[in-house]
């Protein structure tokens, strides 16, 4: 089966000094356009009580003087990013995150930061033979009609840059230089590794609990992620200003560490699925997780619980897992997670009191003792089998009271030994048994 996958490659710019000033001009122009669009949203909001969508906003700003500082498609992308930021803010508010703020202006005093500039089909030309990419300037920034930015690029030796869809010029503050993020689309042949199924239950203490139809169960604790969230929240709170350089660096580092953790956990899960011959992965749909089952209103999980829920990147985990699994011929679907934590995966009894404490599930009907998160993951997996009308694997219906559902394998995230502060790390193959 042939599928199309998207890959993003980071390329360094070898002629950095020659193109830096031109890229700076584009980065500053993108920030100015963002601020103009943000101010326009403020004005429309105060008059109508609504935020305009990106379509009407692009049509309204098309004739603005600053719109022509960038290639038209690049200007459109800046406005689209603002609309996406507002939609993200709406989603957080709907989920009960009262601390969420609308997107801010990109300005530090009288200076504008360098914003990422996206070049779509009409904004770049790739010269694969000479490893060069030509980037378009906006009409206002051209010295003459054929003026452009010619970047000589260098990627990893194993990277083949072809079928380029778009290019992003990104300012790397830690290196004090520009780099290009090249998005390519490849067509690859894949086959499903097998016919097994997997259920994944997402949470805070255990970021992911995985139940395989082969009878294996694994946990991925979220300790490293929680430690980072608490540490950076405290350090940012100590800053004199939320927009200070130190606060910006801390937020960037927190985001980088979170991204690395999510890439590491999804990569490890997909590798385990390939080894076990998995065809389909079912992930619990966490929509409404912040709502109370009885009242439907936002539930108060306490200070730390609320911080964890609002900061947790559940959607991003699912997106990363989906594209990594797709490249291996594995399908990812979402199923309802409602009442999976209350239901016994052995006899089917639904009883809230069966979850006697954090991590422990004891069924009063059949007497099974299980890890609570593994029990939830198994219920999610069985819902997938029921939806696909798959005959339950005999290995899945055995007595689990003394099996791996009671003591699943625990995979711990280990930071790099040389520099733990960098956030880089991998999951240990197996730590120790987890007692329920």
N, C-alpha and C positions, 0 to 999 in steps of 0.2 A: 504494500500500500504506500503510495506516494503522498506525503504531506508537506505543507509549507510551514517553515519555522522562521522566526525573526531572531536575529542575533545583533547585539550591539557591541562594537569593538572600539576600544579607546586607542586613539592614535596621537602620538606626540608630534609636534610641529618642529621640524628641523631648522627652518629659517625663521625662528621665533622673533629675533630682533627686527627683521625686515617687515613683518606683518603685524607686530604687536600694536602699533599705534592705530592702524586701520581697524583691527579687531576691537580695540578699546573704544573707538568711535561708535562702532555698531553696538557694543555692550551698553555704553552710556545712553545711546539712542533708544534701545529697548526699554531701559528703566524709565526714561522720560515718557515714552508712549504708555507704559504701564500706569504711571502716575496720572497722566491725562485721562486715561480710561477709568481709573479709580475715582478721580474727581468727578467725572461725568456720572458715574454710578451713584455717588453721594448726592449729587444735585437731583437726579431723577428719583432717587429713594426719598429725599425730603419732600418732593412734590407729589409723588404718586404712591409712595409706600411700598414700591416693588423695585427689584433689581433687574435691569434689562438682560435678556439673553445675549449670547455672543453674536448672533446674526444681526439683530437691529443695532447693536453697539458698533459692529464693524461697518455697517452701512452709514451710520451717523458720523463716525470718525474718518471715513475714507477720504474726505476732502480737507482734513486737518493738516496743517503745515508739517507737523512732526510725523505723520503717517508715511511720508515719502522719504524719511531718513533711512528706512530699511526697504528691502525687497518686499513687494506687496504681500507675498505669502508669509514672509517672516513677520510682518506687522500683524497679519491675521492671527498668527500663532500666539503672539503676545496677548492679544485680546481673548483668545480661546483659553489660555492659561489662567487669566483673571477670572473668567466664568467658571472654570473648573475649581479654582480656589474658593469661590463663593459657594458652589455646590457642596464642596467638602465641609465648609462651615455650616451650611444648612443641615447636612447629615449629622454632624456632631451635636448640633442643637436639638435635633429631633430625638437623638439617642440620650438626651438628658445631660450633656456636658455643658454646664453653665459657664465653665471657664474658657470655652472656645471663643476666639475673637475673629472678626472678619479679616480678610486679607488687608495688609497694611501698605502704606506707600513705600516705594523703594527709594529712600532718601536718608542720608546721614548728614544732618546739618544742611549745608548748601551743596553737598556733593552727592552724586548719584553713584550707586555701586554698579559693577559690571554685571549685567544680566545675561543669562543664556540666550543665544540667538539660534533659531531653528531655520534651516534652509531646506525647502522642499524641492520638487522636481524642477521648477523654473529658477531656483536660486543657486544651483551648484552644477558643476560638471566634473566627473571623475576621470582622471587619466591613469588607468591601471598600469600602463606600460612604464610610466615614469614616476609612479607613486606620488601623484599630485592631485589636489582638489582645488578647483577654482570656485570662489565664493562671490556672490553678487553683492554689490553695494546698493543702497537706496539712491534714488535720483538726486536728493539733496546733498549727498556726501561724495558724489562722483566729480572728479576733476574734468572728465570728458566722457562722452557717451559710452565708450568701451572700457571704462575703468573697472577693475575688479581686484580681488585679493587672491593671490596664488600661493597656496600652502603646500610645502613639501612635507609629506607625512611619513611616519615610521610606525609600524605595528609589530606585534610579536611575530617571530619567524613562522609559527604554525598557523597564522591567520591568513585567510584568503579573502580579500575584499572584492566582492562582486555583487551584482544586483542591488546596488545601493538605493535605498528608498528615500532617506533624508539624512541630513548631517546637522549636528548641533555643535556650536562653538561654545565651550564651557570654560569659565575662568576657574583655575585651580589655585585657590588662595594659599594653600600650604606650600606649593611650589612656585608661587608668584609668576605663573605663566598660563597661557591659553592651551587648550587641548581640544581635539575634535572627537566627538562621539559619533561613530558611523553606524547607521542602522541598515542592516542588509537582510534580505529575504532569500532563504535557501529552500530548495525542494529536495527532500531526502526520502529514501525508501525505508519504511519501518514495518515491523511485524510485532503483534502482541506477544509478550514473553510467555503467556500461558492463559489459563482460564480461571485462576483464583481471584478472590475479591478481598477488599480491605475496607475497614471502617476506621475513621479518624475522629476522635472527640477532642475539641480544642478547649483550653482552659487557661487559668492563670498560674496556679502552683505547678501543675504539669501542663506545659504549653500544648503538647500533643500526646494523646494516648492512641496507640495503633493496635488494631485487632485484625489478624490475618485469618483467612479461611483455612489455612494450614494448621491452625491451633496455636500459633505463636502470638505473643503479646509484648509490646514494647512501650516504654514511657520516655518522653523527652522533657525533663524538668525545665521550668522557666526561671531557675534561680539566677543565671547569668543575666538574663534580660531584666528581671526585677531589680537586681543590684544596680545595673546601669541606670534604670529609670529613677531610682531613689537618689543615687549619687548625683546625677546631672541636674535633677530638680533642685536639690539643695545648693549646688554650686551656682546655678543660674540665679537662684533667689538671693545669693550674696552679692551679685553684680549691682553696680550703682544704677544701671539702666538696662531694661530688657533689650534695647537696641544697641548696647555698647559692643565694641569689637570682641571683648571677652565673652559676652553672652552669645554672640553670633558664632564664635568658634566652638563654644560648648554645645550649642544646639546642632551644629554641623557634625561634630564628633559623635554625639549621641545618635544622630541619624545614621551615620556610617556604621557604627557598632551594631545598631539594630538591623540594618540591611544585611550585614555580614552574617549575623545569627540566623536570619530568615533564609538566606541562601544556603547556609550550612545545613540547617535542619531539613529543608526540602530536598537538597541534594542527597542527604543520607537516606531519607525515606524512599526516594525514587530508586536509589541503588539497591535497597533491601527488597523493594517490590520486584525489580528485575530479577534478582537472585531467586525469589520465591515463585516466579512465573505468574505475576498478577496481571489481570486483564482490566479491572475497573477499581478505582478508588472512590469511596463515598466519604465526603467530608460533611460534618454536621453544619447545617445552616443556622448561624447564630443571630439571625434577624429577630429582634425582640428580646435578646438575652438581658438587656438592661431593664425590661419591663416586668412588673409584678404579674404573676399568673392570674391572680384573682381580680385585682383592680385595673390592670392594664396600664397603670401609671409607672413612671420611672422609679426603679427600686433603689434604695439607699444601701450600698454595699459597704459603707464605712469609708473613712478617708483613704486608706490604702487600697481597698477594693475598687472604689470609684476611680482612683488614679490609674490602677492597673487596667480596668476595662476601657477607659477612654484613651489610654496610651497604647493599648495592644493593637497590633496590625493584623487582625484576623483576615480581612479581605485581601491584604497583600500576600499573606501566606498562601491563600487559596490560588491567587493568580500566579505566583511563582511556581507552586506545585503543579498547576495545570500545564504551563508551557514546558516545564522540565519533563513531566510525565509524557506529554504529547510526543516529544522527540524520541521516546522509547516505545511508542505504540500503546501507551496506557491511557485510558480515558478517566477523567476526573468529573464526578457529578456531586451535587449537593443534595442532601436529604434533610427532612425535618428532624431537629434534635429534641423536639418537645417530648417531655416525659421519659426520655431515654435514661436519665439519671435515677428515675424512680422505679423503673421496670427491671425485674430480674431476668437476665438473659438465659437462664436455665428453665424456669417454669412459667415466666410471663406475668407473675404477680406485680401489680402496680401499687406501691405503698411508699409514701414519702419517708416514713419512719425507718424503712429498711436501710437508708443511708445514715448510719448511726453517728458517724463523725467524718471529718475530713479524710478522704482516701479509703474509708472502710464501708463496704456494703455487705449486710447480713440479711439474707432472705428468711423471713419468719415462716414461710410456707414450706420451702424445700430444705431449708437449713444450709444453703450454700453460702460460703464466706468468700468474698471477692474483693479485689481492688476496685474502688468505685469508678474510677476513670476508665479502667479496662472494661468494666461492665457496660459503661455507656458506649464505648467504641464498638463493642460486640453487638449491641442493639442497633447502632447505626449501620453496621455491616449487614445485619440480618434484614433491615428494612430495604437495603439495596437488593438483596437476593429475592425478597418477596416482590419488589417492584418489577424485577426482571424475570420473575417466576422460575427462579433457579432452585433446583433441588438442593436442600441443605447438605453440605459436605458432612459425612459421618463423623469426621474429626471435630466438627464444630458443635456437635450435639452430645459429646461425651461429658461426664461429670467433671466440672471445673473446680470443685471445692479444693482439690489438692494440685490442680494443674497450673498452667502459666497465667491464667486469668486472675489467680490469687496472688501469685508472685511474678509479675512481669519483669522482663529484662529492662534495666534502666540505663539509658545512654546519656552520659554527662558531657556537657560542652566544656572543653578545656581550652583556656587561652594559651597563646604561644608562650613557651617557657622563657624565651629570651626577653620578650617585652610584652608582658600581660596587658599593659595599658593601651596597646595598639588595637585591641579588640579582635585581632585575627585568632582563629582557633578552629578546631574540628571536634566532632563527637567521638568519644571513646567507643570502641566496638562493644564493650560490655563493662558495666561497673559492678554492680552487685544486685542481688535479688531484693525486690521491694516488698516488704511485708505489709499486708493490708492493715 
